[in-house]
């Protein structure tokens, strides 16, 4: 049974800021493609929530690669998959939130 996807406020804010950055720096099409990839990966995750790698800082958190420069962090709660945040991999690894 697929998990229901929930977004926390931090994840929504990060997602929106990534879309704005991509649209302003590259194009609207690039931002749309990123949003489509996130949507597709979340559909896959909802059916296979344990496919993500375990976070080293918090073993209740998992992450997957969305693109070359973005990771998506999430937590599995009963019948829910909670999107926690996005992380830009060009930052120092020590800045990872989880």
C-alpha positions, -999 to +999 in steps of 0.1 A: +000+000+000+014+034-010+022+059+017+004+093+018+029+121+011+030+151+034+053+182+031+065+201+061+069+239+059+107+238+056+105+214+026+078+236+009+099+267+014+131+250+001+112+236-029+098+269-038+132+287-035+148+260-057+121+265-084+125+303-082+163+300-085+160+276-115+135+298-133+155+331-128+189+315-135+180+291-163+144+290-175+109+282-167+112+248-185+142+239-162+121+247-131+092+226-145+115+197-152+128+198-117+093+199-103+083+169-125+113+149-114+105+156-077+069+145-083+079+113-101+104+104-074+078+110-047+054+086-064+081+059-065+089+066-028+053+064-017+053+028-031+088+019-019+096+042+010+126+023+023+145+027-010+162+058+003+195+057+021+196+062+058+209+095+071+241+093+091+230+119+116+195+106+122+186+069+115+149+078+113+155+099+083+162+088+047+173+106+016+173+102-022+191+121-050+167+143-070+193+157-093+231+161-095+229+189-069+198+181-048+189+156-021+155+151-007+152+141+030+121+123+043+108+103+072+085+074+072+056+077+098+030+048+099+011+053+066+028+086+058+059+097+040+069+132+054+091+153+031+115+171+054+138+193+033+161+195+003+198+199+005+222+213-022+251+189-024+275+217-034+276+227+002+300+212+027+288+177+038+290+189+074+260+212+067+237+183+060+206+188+081+202+151+089 
